[in-house]
Amino acid sequence: MRETRISVHFTRSLIRFAASRGASAEDLCRAAGLTLAQLGEPDRTIPSRRSEAVWALAERQTGDPNLGLRLGEHSHPAVFGLVGYLMTCSATLAEALEKLVRYSNLLTDGVTGRLFREADLAGVELTVADREDNFLRRSARQPVEASFATLLTVAEALTGRRPRVREVGFAHPAPPDTTEHIRIFQTTVNFGRPVSRLGFEPEILDAPVVTADPGLRAMFEARAEERLARVARAETLAERVRERLLRSVTETPPTLAAVARDLGLSERSLQRRLGEEGTTFLALLDAARRELACLHLENPAVSVAEVAFLLGFSEPSAFHRFFKRKTGETPDAFRRRVSGA
């Protein structure tokens, strides 16, 4: 199964905010497996485990247990990328939230959203996808709290009115101190609920968006539909090969023949199709080895020699040369820098 992915827009917002609070943007980018330049690529996503690492490191380096709430307070519609631009062009807040829910898969496949409207309550529910590879099943607090605080901030930016919260509940357990939750949501906050739910007065859904623009809305919606169709289609072959390699790069690296057989292709077809996507099997194998090498080296309990063995190198010196060529530093230097951070 393909690993849950998170939009780079969320990651970039978190990294920039945490850096403004004293965290290292370089360390956070490394945890995300991205360069600073790649943070600006609008269609890029990162795997679930990387997003979990960024949140954990950001919380640790800022020393802020309420990092998600504070991030949400300082967010704006651009945090949603293309979907955010579509929201700013919508006619009403209800329409804007409907667009957010409809195109949520452009942001992450780790949660599903639902817009509800009842007689005396309206709002959004978030349900974490029940998949083993979804870090939100075990570490939902910061991202989900950031999402609800962001919804309030964005709703105010769109309408000029801050919604009056009447109900807020989170599926994750209560933290030791909920003072900041009460300050931000201005109501009792519940925890351990079946789903995370943010409810406010239903009248706010009819509030007009101050930047509504039917022409731009149609343009952004066409682009969103096009991207949603791309996401719905099968992932690229390169992504499938990459996920296969990340799962199986061990002391006996998978061969081209083995991967082709697993994918139901001939070796020639696999090579040709990867070439059409602008890559090669060896390039993907090197990338997988590099990513796994960094993950293993972040664990001080695993020696450099053991990492070399785990990744299928005949001897540590060969691993040293490979790592230096791919990262610009030796495994020991990388480990010292990460440990120091």
Backbone hydrogen bonds, N-H to C=O, Kabsch-Sander energy under -0.5 kcal/mol:
donor,donor_aa,acceptor,acceptor_aa,energy
6,I,46,I,-2.5
7,S,107,L,-2.8
8,V,44,R,-2.2
10,F,7,S,-0.6
11,T,7,S,-1.4
12,R,8,V,-3.2
13,S,9,H,-2.1
14,L,10,F,-2.4
15,I,11,T,-2.7
16,R,12,R,-2.6
17,F,13,S,-2.2
18,A,14,L,-3.0
19,A,15,I,-2.4
20,S,16,R,-1.7
21,R,17,F,-0.7
21,R,18,A,-0.9
22,G,19,A,-1.5
23,A,18,A,-2.5
25,A,23,A,-0.7
28,L,24,S,-2.3
29,C,25,A,-2.6
30,R,26,E,-2.2
31,A,27,D,-2.3
32,A,28,L,-1.8
33,G,29,C,-0.8
33,G,30,R,-0.9
34,L,29,C,-2.7
39,L,35,T,-0.9
39,L,36,L,-0.6
40,G,37,A,-1.6
41,E,38,Q,-1.6
44,R,41,E,-1.5
46,I,6,I,-2.5
48,S,4,T,-2.3
50,R,47,P,-0.8
51,S,47,P,-1.8
52,E,48,S,-2.3
53,A,49,R,-1.7
54,V,50,R,-2.2
55,W,51,S,-2.3
56,A,52,E,-2.4
57,L,53,A,-2.4
58,A,54,V,-2.8
59,E,55,W,-2.5
60,R,56,A,-2.1
61,Q,57,L,-3.0
62,T,58,A,-2.1
63,G,59,E,-1.6
64,D,59,E,-0.7
67,L,64,D,-1.2
70,R,66,N,-2.1
71,L,67,L,-2.5
72,G,68,G,-2.3
73,E,69,L,-1.7
74,H,70,R,-1.0
74,H,71,L,-0.9
75,S,72,G,-1.3
79,V,76,H,-2.4
80,F,77,P,-2.1
81,G,78,A,-2.1
83,V,80,F,-1.3
85,Y,81,G,-1.9
86,L,82,L,-2.0
87,M,83,V,-2.0
88,T,84,G,-2.0
89,C,85,Y,-0.8
89,C,86,L,-0.6
90,S,87,M,-1.2
93,L,207,A,-2.0
94,A,205,L,-2.4
96,A,92,T,-2.2
97,L,93,L,-2.7
98,E,94,A,-2.2
99,K,95,E,-2.1
100,L,96,A,-2.0
101,V,97,L,-2.3
102,R,98,E,-2.7
103,Y,99,K,-2.5
104,S,101,V,-1.2
106,L,103,Y,-1.9
107,L,104,S,-1.8
108,T,104,S,-2.4
109,D,5,R,-1.2
112,T,127,T,-2.4
114,R,125,E,-2.0
116,F,114,R,-0.6
116,F,123,G,-2.5
118,E,121,L,-3.8
122,A,200,F,-2.2
123,G,116,F,-2.4
124,V,198,L,-2.0
125,E,114,R,-2.6
126,L,196,S,-2.8
127,T,112,T,-2.6
129,A,110,G,-2.8
131,R,129,A,-2.0
134,N,131,R,-1.9
135,F,133,D,-0.8
137,R,134,N,-1.9
138,R,135,F,-1.6
139,S,135,F,-2.5
144,V,140,A,-2.5
145,E,141,R,-2.6
146,A,142,Q,-2.3
147,S,143,P,-1.9
148,F,144,V,-2.1
149,A,145,E,-2.3
150,T,146,A,-2.4
151,L,147,S,-2.2
152,L,148,F,-1.7
153,T,149,A,-2.0
154,V,150,T,-3.2
155,A,151,L,-2.5
156,E,152,L,-2.0
157,A,153,T,-2.0
158,L,154,V,-2.5
159,T,155,A,-2.1
160,G,156,E,-2.5
165,V,163,P,-0.8
166,R,199,G,-2.6
167,E,199,G,-2.0
168,V,188,T,-0.5
169,G,197,R,-2.5
170,F,190,N,-2.3
182,I,178,T,-2.1
183,R,179,T,-2.2
184,I,180,E,-2.3
185,F,181,H,-2.7
186,Q,182,I,-2.0
190,N,168,V,-2.3
192,G,170,F,-0.5
192,G,172,H,-1.8
193,R,170,F,-2.5
196,S,126,L,-1.7
197,R,169,G,-2.6
198,L,124,V,-2.6
199,G,167,E,-3.6
199,G,197,R,-0.5
200,F,122,A,-3.6
201,E,164,R,-1.3
204,I,201,E,-1.5
205,L,202,P,-1.5
206,D,203,E,-1.4
207,A,204,I,-1.5
209,V,91,A,-2.2
210,V,158,L,-3.1
212,A,209,V,-1.7
213,D,89,C,-1.9
217,R,213,D,-2.7
218,A,214,P,-2.0
219,M,215,G,-1.6
220,F,216,L,-3.0
221,E,217,R,-2.5
222,A,218,A,-1.9
223,R,219,M,-1.8
224,A,220,F,-2.4
225,E,221,E,-2.6
226,E,222,A,-2.0
227,R,223,R,-2.4
228,L,224,A,-2.6
229,A,225,E,-2.2
230,R,226,E,-1.6
231,V,227,R,-2.2
232,A,228,L,-2.2
233,R,229,A,-1.6
240,R,236,T,-1.8
241,V,237,L,-2.7
242,R,238,A,-2.6
243,E,239,E,-2.5
244,R,240,R,-2.1
245,L,241,V,-2.5
246,L,242,R,-2.6
247,R,243,E,-1.4
248,S,244,R,-0.8
248,S,245,L,-0.7
249,V,245,L,-1.6
250,T,248,S,-1.0
259,V,255,T,-2.4
260,A,256,L,-2.6
261,R,257,A,-2.2
262,D,258,A,-2.2
263,L,259,V,-1.9
264,G,261,R,-1.1
265,L,260,A,-3.0
270,L,266,S,-2.5
271,Q,267,E,-2.5
272,R,268,R,-2.5
273,R,269,S,-2.6
274,L,270,L,-2.3
275,G,271,Q,-2.1
276,E,272,R,-1.9
277,E,273,R,-1.1
278,G,275,G,-1.4
279,T,274,L,-2.5
284,L,280,T,-2.0
285,L,281,F,-2.4
286,D,282,L,-2.6
287,A,283,A,-2.2
288,A,284,L,-2.4
289,R,285,L,-2.5
290,R,286,D,-2.5
291,E,287,A,-2.5
292,L,288,A,-2.6
293,A,289,R,-2.6
294,C,290,R,-2.2
295,L,291,E,-1.9
296,H,292,L,-2.7
297,L,293,A,-2.6
298,E,294,C,-1.2
299,N,296,H,-1.6
302,V,299,N,-1.9
303,S,301,A,-0.6
307,V,303,S,-2.2
308,A,304,V,-2.4
309,F,305,A,-2.0
310,L,306,E,-2.9
311,L,307,V,-1.9
312,G,309,F,-1.6
313,F,308,A,-2.5
318,A,315,E,-0.9
319,F,315,E,-1.4
320,H,316,P,-2.7
321,R,317,S,-2.1
322,F,318,A,-2.2
323,F,319,F,-3.0
324,K,320,H,-2.5
325,R,321,R,-2.2
326,K,322,F,-2.0
327,T,323,F,-2.3
328,G,324,K,-1.9
329,E,323,F,-0.5
334,F,330,T,-2.6
335,R,331,P,-2.5
336,R,332,D,-2.4
337,R,333,A,-2.3
338,V,334,F,-2.6
339,S,335,R,-2.6
340,G,336,R,-2.4
341,A,337,R,-2.1
